[in-house]
């Protein structure tokens, strides 16, 4: 559904201002490539925080605490 809305928005932009639509068509993959390292960094930070949480709660789990 998101891709369909993006395509319809691009078609409307193509009708209203075709140079801007072509520029968006060229720049979108480049912007996606620039944002990719930040996505990977976000995944890594989330994994490290989950690991720290597991390490901190390990003594409680060893003593028999169970999440509700």
N, C-alpha and C positions, 0 to 999 in steps of 0.2 A: 504494500500500500504506500510505503514511504517513497519507493522508487517511482511509482505511478504519479504521485503528487509532484515529485521533483521533475519528472518528464513534462507534465502539464505546465508547470511553472516555467520551465525552459522554453516550451513552445510559445507561451504567452510573451515571454521576453524576446523570442525570435521575431514575433510579429511586431512588437512595439519598438524594439531597438536591436537590429540584427548584429551590429558590430559588438555590442556588449554581450550578446548571447554567444557569439563565436569566441570572444575572449574568455568567457566563463567556461566554455567547453574545453578550451586549451589549458586554462589554469587549474581546473578542478583536480586532474590527476597529479599535478605538481604539488598542490596544497596537501592532497592526501599523502603523498610521499614525505612531505616535510613533517606532517603530524604523526606519522607512523612511529618514530622513535619515542615520542612522548606517550603514545599508547602502550608501548612495550615497557617503558619506565613505570607507568601507572600499574601495570599488571605485576611487575616485580615488587614495587612498594607494597601492594596489597598482599602479595604472597609472604613478604618478610614480616608484615604486621600480623598476619595470621599465624606464622611460625612463632613469633614472640608471644602471642596470646596463648597458643597451645603450651609453650614452655612454662609460662607463668601459672596456668591453671593445672599443670600436671600434678603437683602435690595434692590438690583438692580432689582430683579424680582418683588418685591412688588411695586416698582415705575414704572413698566411697560416695562422693558427691556425684549426682547425675543431673544433667540439665532438664528442666521441666518443659 
